[in-house]
Amino acid sequence: MSKDNDELLKLTSYVQISKYREKTLKSIGDEVKIPTNIAKDSGIRTNHISKVLSELKNKEIVECINEEARKGRLYRLTDTGKEVLETIKDKEE
Protein backbone atom coordinates (compact mmCIF):
# COMPACT_ATOMS: atom_id res chain seq x y z
CA MET A 1 0.00 0.00 0.00
CA SER A 2 1.21 3.47 -0.80
CA LYS A 3 1.64 6.27 1.71
CA ASP A 4 -1.24 8.09 0.00
CA ASN A 5 -3.46 5.13 0.60
CA ASP A 6 -2.56 5.15 4.30
CA GLU A 7 -3.43 8.84 4.48
CA LEU A 8 -6.75 8.16 2.77
CA LEU A 9 -7.52 5.36 5.23
CA LYS A 10 -6.70 7.62 8.18
CA LEU A 11 -8.95 10.39 6.88
CA THR A 12 -11.73 7.92 6.10
CA SER A 13 -11.52 6.56 9.63
CA TYR A 14 -11.49 10.13 11.00
CA VAL A 15 -14.74 10.84 9.15
CA GLN A 16 -16.36 7.54 10.07
CA ILE A 17 -15.80 7.82 13.82
CA SER A 18 -18.18 10.78 13.79
CA LYS A 19 -21.70 10.29 12.39
CA TYR A 20 -21.86 14.08 12.03
CA ARG A 21 -18.77 14.18 9.81
CA GLU A 22 -19.99 11.27 7.72
CA LYS A 23 -23.48 12.76 7.25
CA THR A 24 -21.97 16.14 6.37
CA LEU A 25 -19.75 14.59 3.71
CA LYS A 26 -22.64 12.62 2.21
CA SER A 27 -24.86 15.69 2.25
CA ILE A 28 -22.36 17.77 0.27
CA GLY A 29 -21.50 14.99 -2.20
CA ASP A 30 -20.82 16.48 -5.64
CA GLU A 31 -22.61 19.72 -4.84
CA VAL A 32 -21.70 23.11 -3.44
CA LYS A 33 -23.79 23.87 -0.37
CA ILE A 34 -24.31 26.36 2.41
CA PRO A 35 -24.31 25.08 6.02
CA THR A 36 -28.08 25.62 6.40
CA ASN A 37 -28.79 23.22 3.52
CA ILE A 38 -26.30 20.68 4.83
CA ALA A 39 -28.05 20.88 8.21
CA LYS A 40 -31.48 20.35 6.62
CA ASP A 41 -30.30 17.40 4.49
CA SER A 42 -28.44 15.66 7.28
CA GLY A 43 -30.81 16.38 10.16
CA ILE A 44 -27.96 17.92 12.17
CA ARG A 45 -28.36 21.29 13.90
CA THR A 46 -26.62 24.20 12.17
CA ASN A 47 -24.35 24.99 15.12
CA HIS A 48 -22.98 21.43 14.94
CA ILE A 49 -22.55 21.68 11.16
CA SER A 50 -20.35 24.76 11.56
CA LYS A 51 -18.04 22.90 13.94
CA VAL A 52 -17.94 19.81 11.69
CA LEU A 53 -17.19 21.91 8.59
CA SER A 54 -14.36 23.60 10.40
CA GLU A 55 -12.90 20.20 11.43
CA LEU A 56 -13.23 18.86 7.89
CA LYS A 57 -11.68 22.03 6.48
CA ASN A 58 -8.66 21.66 8.77
CA LYS A 59 -8.16 18.15 7.37
CA GLU A 60 -8.59 19.50 3.80
CA ILE A 61 -11.62 17.28 3.21
CA VAL A 62 -13.91 20.24 2.44
CA GLU A 63 -13.14 23.74 1.23
CA CYS A 64 -14.99 27.02 1.49
CA ILE A 65 -15.08 28.85 -1.83
CA ASN A 66 -16.18 32.24 -0.49
CA GLU A 67 -14.27 32.53 2.78
CA GLU A 68 -14.82 36.29 2.96
CA ALA A 69 -18.62 35.92 3.23
CA ARG A 70 -20.02 36.16 6.75
CA LYS A 71 -23.25 34.42 5.78
CA GLY A 72 -24.03 31.87 3.10
CA ARG A 73 -20.54 30.41 2.86
CA LEU A 74 -20.29 27.82 0.11
CA TYR A 75 -18.67 24.48 0.83
CA ARG A 76 -17.63 21.66 -1.46
CA LEU A 77 -15.56 18.52 -1.11
CA THR A 78 -11.90 18.70 -2.04
CA ASP A 79 -10.47 15.93 -4.25
CA THR A 80 -9.40 14.23 -1.02
CA GLY A 81 -12.92 14.62 0.35
CA LYS A 82 -14.33 12.95 -2.76
CA GLU A 83 -11.92 10.04 -2.34
CA VAL A 84 -12.90 9.67 1.32
CA LEU A 85 -16.59 9.67 0.38
CA GLU A 86 -15.97 7.05 -2.32
CA THR A 87 -14.10 4.87 0.17
CA ILE A 88 -16.98 5.13 2.66
CA LYS A 89 -19.55 4.28 -0.02
CA ASP A 90 -17.47 1.31 -1.21
CA LYS A 91 -17.35 -0.07 2.33
CA GLU A 92 -21.13 0.19 2.63
CA GLU A 93 -21.81 -1.93 -0.43
DRENTORKOL-3810 file (N, C-alpha, C; in nm, 4 decimals):
REM DRENTORKOL-3810
@n.u->0.0836; n.v->-0.1205; n.w->0.0000; ca.u->0.0000; ca.v->0.0000; ca.w->0.0000; c.u->0.0870; c.v->0.1253; c.w->0.0000
@n.u->0.0436; n.v->0.2237; n.w->-0.0715; ca.u->0.1208; ca.v->0.3474; ca.w->-0.0796; c.u->0.0945; c.v->0.4349; c.w->0.0421
@n.u->0.1809; n.v->0.5302; n.w->0.0616; ca.u->0.1637; ca.v->0.6274; ca.w->0.1708; c.u->0.0317; c.v->0.7024; c.w->0.1524
@n.u->-0.0005; n.v->0.7375; n.w->0.0275; ca.u->-0.1244; ca.v->0.8087; ca.w->-0.0003; c.u->-0.2442; c.v->0.7279; c.w->0.0458
@n.u->-0.2368; n.v->0.5985; n.w->0.0206; ca.u->-0.3461; ca.v->0.5127; ca.w->0.0595; c.u->-0.3622; c.v->0.5112; c.w->0.2118
@n.u->-0.2507; n.v->0.5089; n.w->0.2832; ca.u->-0.2557; ca.v->0.5149; ca.w->0.4300; c.u->-0.3215; c.v->0.6446; c.w->0.4758
@n.u->-0.2840; n.v->0.7543; n.w->0.4129; ca.u->-0.3434; ca.v->0.8842; ca.w->0.4478; c.u->-0.4942; c.v->0.8805; c.w->0.4246
@n.u->-0.5336; n.v->0.8246; n.w->0.3107; ca.u->-0.6753; ca.v->0.8159; ca.w->0.2768; c.u->-0.7495; c.v->0.7321; c.w->0.3807
@n.u->-0.6897; n.v->0.6215; n.w->0.4216; ca.u->-0.7525; ca.v->0.5363; ca.w->0.5228; c.u->-0.7667; c.v->0.6089; c.w->0.6556
@n.u->-0.6645; n.v->0.6849; n.w->0.6928; ca.u->-0.6698; ca.v->0.7616; ca.w->0.8180; c.u->-0.7822; c.v->0.8650; c.w->0.8135
@n.u->-0.7907; n.v->0.9365; n.w->0.7010; ca.u->-0.8951; ca.v->1.0387; ca.w->0.6876; c.u->-1.0334; c.v->0.9752; c.w->0.6847
@n.u->-1.0445; n.v->0.8612; n.w->0.6171; ca.u->-1.1732; ca.v->0.7916; ca.w->0.6096; c.u->-1.2169; c.v->0.7509; c.w->0.7495
@n.u->-1.1243; n.v->0.6965; n.w->0.8257; ca.u->-1.1522; ca.v->0.6559; ca.w->0.9632; c.u->-1.1913; c.v->0.7778; c.w->1.0470
@n.u->-1.1200; n.v->0.8889; n.w->1.0280; ca.u->-1.1492; ca.v->1.0133; ca.w->1.0997; c.u->-1.2936; c.v->1.0575; c.w->1.0740
@n.u->-1.3371; n.v->1.0456; n.w->0.9495; ca.u->-1.4742; ca.v->1.0843; ca.w->0.9146; c.u->-1.5729; c.v->0.9841; c.w->0.9738
@n.u->-1.5404; n.v->0.8562; n.w->0.9647; ca.u->-1.6356; ca.v->0.7539; ca.w->1.0071; c.u->-1.6568; c.v->0.7449; c.w->1.1581
@n.u->-1.5591; n.v->0.7892; n.w->1.2379; ca.u->-1.5803; ca.v->0.7820; ca.w->1.3824; c.u->-1.6806; c.v->0.8864; c.w->1.4302
@n.u->-1.7172; n.v->0.9788; n.w->1.3435; ca.u->-1.8182; ca.v->1.0783; ca.w->1.3789; c.u->-1.9329; c.v->1.0718; c.w->1.2782
@n.u->-2.0520; n.v->1.0334; n.w->1.3262; ca.u->-2.1702; ca.v->1.0292; ca.w->1.2392; c.u->-2.1942; c.v->1.1663; c.w->1.1768
@n.u->-2.1663; n.v->1.2722; n.w->1.2546; ca.u->-2.1865; ca.v->1.4075; ca.w->1.2029; c.u->-2.0975; c.v->1.4339; c.w->1.0826
@n.u->-1.9695; n.v->1.3946; n.w->1.0934; ca.u->-1.8771; ca.v->1.4183; ca.w->0.9815; c.u->-1.9216; c.v->1.3388; c.w->0.8597
@n.u->-1.9584; n.v->1.2134; n.w->0.8841; ca.u->-1.9986; ca.v->1.1271; ca.w->0.7724; c.u->-2.1238; c.v->1.1818; c.w->0.7034
@n.u->-2.2239; n.v->1.2213; n.w->0.7829; ca.u->-2.3478; ca.v->1.2760; ca.w->0.7250; c.u->-2.3212; c.v->1.4058; c.w->0.6495
@n.u->-2.2311; n.v->1.4874; n.w->0.7029; ca.u->-2.1972; ca.v->1.6143; ca.w->0.6370; c.u->-2.1345; c.v->1.5882; c.w->0.5006
@n.u->-2.0411; n.v->1.4941; n.w->0.4965; ca.u->-1.9750; ca.v->1.4588; ca.w->0.3710; c.u->-2.0761; c.v->1.4090; c.w->0.2682
@n.u->-2.1638; n.v->1.3182; n.w->0.3128; ca.u->-2.2643; ca.v->1.2621; ca.w->0.2213; c.u->-2.3612; c.v->1.3693; c.w->0.1739
@n.u->-2.3938; n.v->1.4626; n.w->0.2621; ca.u->-2.4864; ca.v->1.5691; ca.w->0.2254; c.u->-2.4276; c.v->1.6579; c.w->0.1162
@n.u->-2.2989; n.v->1.6899; n.w->0.1269; ca.u->-2.2365; ca.v->1.7767; ca.w->0.0266; c.u->-2.2207; c.v->1.7013; c.w->-0.1050
@n.u->-2.1659; n.v->1.5798; n.w->-0.0991; ca.u->-2.1498; ca.v->1.4994; ca.w->-0.2199; c.u->-2.0801; c.v->1.5759; c.w->-0.3307
@n.u->-2.1417; n.v->1.5790; n.w->-0.4484; ca.u->-2.0821; ca.v->1.6483; ca.w->-0.5640; c.u->-2.1287; c.v->1.7930; c.w->-0.5748
@n.u->-2.2023; n.v->1.8385; n.w->-0.4753; ca.u->-2.2606; ca.v->1.9720; ca.w->-0.4842; c.u->-2.1788; c.v->2.0761; c.w->-0.4090
@n.u->-2.2240; n.v->2.2006; n.w->-0.4226; ca.u->-2.1698; ca.v->2.3110; ca.w->-0.3440; c.u->-2.2868; c.v->2.3551; c.w->-0.2567
@n.u->-2.2672; n.v->2.3581; n.w->-0.1258; ca.u->-2.3795; ca.v->2.3871; ca.w->-0.0369; c.u->-2.3433; c.v->2.4842; c.w->0.0737
@n.u->-2.4476; n.v->2.5515; n.w->0.1233; ca.u->-2.4310; ca.v->2.6362; ca.w->0.2411; c.u->-2.4647; c.v->2.5515; c.w->0.3642
@n.u->-2.4082; n.v->2.5866; n.w->0.4800; ca.u->-2.4305; ca.v->2.5080; ca.w->0.6016; c.u->-2.5784; c.v->2.4813; c.w->0.6343
@n.u->-2.6654; n.v->2.5801; n.w->0.6110; ca.u->-2.8081; ca.v->2.5616; ca.w->0.6405; c.u->-2.8651; c.v->2.4436; c.w->0.5629
@n.u->-2.8285; n.v->2.4330; n.w->0.4343; ca.u->-2.8794; ca.v->2.3220; ca.w->0.3525; c.u->-2.8197; c.v->2.1888; c.w->0.3954
@n.u->-2.6936; n.v->2.1907; n.w->0.4343; ca.u->-2.6299; ca.v->2.0681; ca.w->0.4828; c.u->-2.7030; c.v->2.0228; c.w->0.6088
@n.u->-2.7340; n.v->2.1191; n.w->0.6967; ca.u->-2.8049; ca.v->2.0883; ca.w->0.8214; c.u->-2.9420; c.v->2.0269; c.w->0.7914
@n.u->-3.0152; n.v->2.0872; n.w->0.6978; ca.u->-3.1481; ca.v->2.0351; ca.w->0.6618; c.u->-3.1379; c.v->1.8933; c.w->0.6067
@n.u->-3.0455; n.v->1.8714; n.w->0.5137; ca.u->-3.0299; ca.v->1.7401; ca.w->0.4492; c.u->-2.9891; c.v->1.6313; c.w->0.5470
@n.u->-2.9029; n.v->1.6676; n.w->0.6416; ca.u->-2.8444; ca.v->1.5655; ca.w->0.7276; c.u->-2.9183; c.v->1.5504; c.w->0.8597
@n.u->-3.0075; n.v->1.6441; n.w->0.8903; ca.u->-3.0809; ca.v->1.6381; ca.w->1.0158; c.u->-2.9940; c.v->1.6759; c.w->1.1356
@n.u->-2.8868; n.v->1.7491; n.w->1.1098; ca.u->-2.7962; ca.v->1.7916; ca.w->1.2166; c.u->-2.8159; c.v->1.9422; c.w->1.2374
@n.u->-2.8157; n.v->1.9856; n.w->1.3629; ca.u->-2.8359; ca.v->2.1286; ca.w->1.3903; c.u->-2.7223; c.v->2.2115; c.w->1.3300
@n.u->-2.7573; n.v->2.3326; n.w->1.2860; ca.u->-2.6621; ca.v->2.4201; ca.w->1.2169; c.u->-2.5376; c.v->2.4503; c.w->1.2995
@n.u->-2.5540; n.v->2.4686; n.w->1.4310; ca.u->-2.4352; ca.v->2.4990; ca.w->1.5117; c.u->-2.3360; c.v->2.3823; c.w->1.5108
@n.u->-2.3867; n.v->2.2593; n.w->1.5033; ca.u->-2.2982; ca.v->2.1428; ca.w->1.4938; c.u->-2.2311; c.v->2.1377; c.w->1.3564
@n.u->-2.3075; n.v->2.1699; n.w->1.2530; ca.u->-2.2547; ca.v->2.1681; ca.w->1.1163; c.u->-2.1349; c.v->2.2617; c.w->1.1047
@n.u->-2.1452; n.v->2.3791; n.w->1.1631; ca.u->-2.0351; ca.v->2.4756; ca.w->1.1557; c.u->-1.9071; c.v->2.4170; c.w->1.2143
@n.u->-1.9200; n.v->2.3507; n.w->1.3289; ca.u->-1.8041; ca.v->2.2898; ca.w->1.3943; c.u->-1.7468; c.v->2.1774; c.w->1.3072
@n.u->-1.8361; n.v->2.0937; n.w->1.2539; ca.u->-1.7936; ca.v->1.9811; ca.w->1.1691; c.u->-1.7243; c.v->2.0323; c.w->1.0433
@n.u->-1.7811; n.v->2.1350; n.w->0.9798; ca.u->-1.7194; ca.v->2.1909; ca.w->0.8589; c.u->-1.5808; c.v->2.2447; c.w->0.8892
@n.u->-1.5670; n.v->2.3063; n.w->1.0050; ca.u->-1.4360; ca.v->2.3599; ca.w->1.0402; c.u->-1.3354; c.v->2.2465; c.w->1.0629
@n.u->-1.3783; n.v->2.1364; n.w->1.1255; ca.u->-1.2903; ca.v->2.0202; ca.w->1.1431; c.u->-1.2506; c.v->1.9610; c.w->1.0073
@n.u->-1.3491; n.v->1.9452; n.w->0.9206; ca.u->-1.3233; ca.v->1.8859; ca.w->0.7887; c.u->-1.2349; c.v->1.9771; c.w->0.7038
@n.u->-1.2511; n.v->2.1079; n.w->0.7227; ca.u->-1.1682; ca.v->2.2035; ca.w->0.6483; c.u->-1.0229; c.v->2.1942; c.w->0.6940
@n.u->-1.0027; n.v->2.1793; n.w->0.8242; ca.u->-0.8662; ca.v->2.1658; ca.w->0.8769; c.u->-0.7967; c.v->2.0421; c.w->0.8220
@n.u->-0.8721; n.v->1.9385; n.w->0.7915; ca.u->-0.8156; ca.v->1.8146; ca.w->0.7370; c.u->-0.8126; c.v->1.8177; c.w->0.5834
@n.u->-0.8547; n.v->1.9317; n.w->0.5261; ca.u->-0.8593; ca.v->1.9501; ca.w->0.3799; c.u->-0.9503; c.v->1.8489; c.w->0.3114
@n.u->-1.0620; n.v->1.8191; n.w->0.3775; ca.u->-1.1621; ca.v->1.7283; ca.w->0.3205; c.u->-1.2712; c.v->1.8111; c.w->0.2524
@n.u->-1.2998; n.v->1.9289; n.w->0.3099; ca.u->-1.3909; ca.v->2.0237; ca.w->0.2440; c.u->-1.3179; c.v->2.1568; c.w->0.2292
@n.u->-1.3700; n.v->2.2393; n.w->0.1387; ca.u->-1.3143; ca.v->2.3745; ca.w->0.1235; c.u->-1.4289; c.v->2.4736; c.w->0.1129
@n.u->-1.4010; n.v->2.5940; n.w->0.1580; ca.u->-1.4987; ca.v->2.7023; ca.w->0.1486; c.u->-1.4552; c.v->2.7880; c.w->0.0304
@n.u->-1.5481; n.v->2.8120; n.w->-0.0621; ca.u->-1.5075; ca.v->2.8855; ca.w->-0.1829; c.u->-1.5362; c.v->3.0351; c.w->-0.1755
@n.u->-1.5990; n.v->3.0799; n.w->-0.0667; ca.u->-1.6176; ca.v->3.2242; ca.w->-0.0490; c.u->-1.5929; c.v->3.2598; c.w->0.0971
@n.u->-1.4699; n.v->3.2342; n.w->0.1387; ca.u->-1.4265; ca.v->3.2526; ca.w->0.2780; c.u->-1.4606; c.v->3.3910; c.w->0.3340
@n.u->-1.4598; n.v->3.4921; n.w->0.2483; ca.u->-1.4824; ca.v->3.6294; ca.w->0.2958; c.u->-1.6276; c.v->3.6553; c.w->0.3365
@n.u->-1.7204; n.v->3.5717; n.w->0.2917; ca.u->-1.8625; ca.v->3.5917; ca.w->0.3234; c.u->-1.8887; c.v->3.5595; c.w->0.4702
@n.u->-1.9662; n.v->3.6434; n.w->0.5354; ca.u->-2.0019; ca.v->3.6164; ca.w->0.6752; c.u->-2.1180; c.v->3.5167; c.w->0.6791
@n.u->-2.2088; n.v->3.5321; n.w->0.5854; ca.u->-2.3247; ca.v->3.4419; ca.w->0.5784; c.u->-2.3271; c.v->3.3741; c.w->0.4425
@n.u->-2.3884; n.v->3.2562; n.w->0.4381; ca.u->-2.4031; ca.v->3.1873; ca.w->0.3101; c.u->-2.2716; c.v->3.1403; c.w->0.2512
@n.u->-2.1809; n.v->3.0959; n.w->0.3377; ca.u->-2.0544; ca.v->3.0408; ca.w->0.2865; c.u->-2.0831; c.v->2.9145; c.w->0.2072
@n.u->-2.0094; n.v->2.8986; n.w->0.0985; ca.u->-2.0292; ca.v->2.7822; ca.w->0.0112; c.u->-1.9199; c.v->2.6792; c.w->0.0346
@n.u->-1.9620; n.v->2.5567; n.w->0.0577; ca.u->-1.8667; ca.v->2.4482; ca.w->0.0829; c.u->-1.8788; c.v->2.3405; c.w->-0.0229
@n.u->-1.7639; n.v->2.2814; n.w->-0.0559; ca.u->-1.7628; ca.v->2.1661; ca.w->-0.1462; c.u->-1.6512; c.v->2.0731; c.w->-0.0998
@n.u->-1.6593; n.v->1.9485; n.w->-0.1462; ca.u->-1.5561; ca.v->1.8516; ca.w->-0.1111; c.u->-1.4306; c.v->1.8814; c.w->-0.1920
@n.u->-1.3160; n.v->1.8619; n.w->-0.1312; ca.u->-1.1899; ca.v->1.8695; ca.w->-0.2042; c.u->-1.1742; c.v->1.7350; c.w->-0.2765
@n.u->-1.0721; n.v->1.7213; n.w->-0.3584; ca.u->-1.0473; ca.v->1.5926; ca.w->-0.4245; c.u->-1.0281; c.v->1.4832; c.w->-0.3194
@n.u->-0.9589; n.v->1.5181; n.w->-0.2117; ca.u->-0.9396; ca.v->1.4228; ca.w->-0.1021; c.u->-1.0743; c.v->1.3855; c.w->-0.0418
@n.u->-1.1584; n.v->1.4851; n.w->-0.0203; ca.u->-1.2920; ca.v->1.4617; ca.w->0.0349; c.u->-1.3728; c.v->1.3672; c.w->-0.0518
@n.u->-1.3613; n.v->1.3835; n.w->-0.1830; ca.u->-1.4334; ca.v->1.2950; ca.w->-0.2761; c.u->-1.3821; c.v->1.1516; c.w->-0.2646
@n.u->-1.2500; n.v->1.1373; n.w->-0.2497; ca.u->-1.1919; ca.v->1.0036; ca.w->-0.2341; c.u->-1.2392; c.v->0.9388; c.w->-0.1042
@n.u->-1.2433; n.v->1.0181; n.w->0.0023; ca.u->-1.2898; ca.v->0.9666; ca.w->0.1315; c.u->-1.4345; c.v->0.9198; c.w->0.1193
@n.u->-1.5181; n.v->1.0022; n.w->0.0555; ca.u->-1.6591; ca.v->0.9673; ca.w->0.0380; c.u->-1.6737; c.v->0.8390; c.w->-0.0436
@n.u->-1.5950; n.v->0.8269; n.w->-0.1518; ca.u->-1.5968; ca.v->0.7047; ca.w->-0.2323; c.u->-1.5606; c.v->0.5830; c.w->-0.1488
@n.u->-1.4556; n.v->0.5969; n.w->-0.0672; ca.u->-1.4100; ca.v->0.4867; ca.w->0.0174; c.u->-1.5204; c.v->0.4449; c.w->0.1135
@n.u->-1.5887; n.v->0.5422; n.w->0.1723; ca.u->-1.6979; ca.v->0.5125; ca.w->0.2658; c.u->-1.8108; c.v->0.4404; c.w->0.1928
@n.u->-1.8464; n.v->0.4907; n.w->0.0753; ca.u->-1.9552; ca.v->0.4277; ca.w->-0.0021; c.u->-1.9188; c.v->0.2855; c.w->-0.0438
@n.u->-1.7926; n.v->0.2652; n.w->-0.0820; ca.u->-1.7466; ca.v->0.1306; ca.w->-0.1212; c.u->-1.7601; c.v->0.0333; c.w->-0.0047
@n.u->-1.7278; n.v->0.0798; n.w->0.1151; ca.u->-1.7347; ca.v->-0.0072; ca.w->0.2332; c.u->-1.8785; c.v->-0.0437; c.w->0.2683
@n.u->-1.9719; n.v->0.0428; n.w->0.2288; ca.u->-2.1127; ca.v->0.0185; ca.w->0.2632; c.u->-2.1774; c.v->-0.0846; c.w->0.1715
@n.u->-2.1196; n.v->-0.1021; n.w->0.0545; ca.u->-2.1809; ca.v->-0.1930; ca.w->-0.0435; c.u->-2.1557; c.v->-0.3376; c.w->-0.0126
END
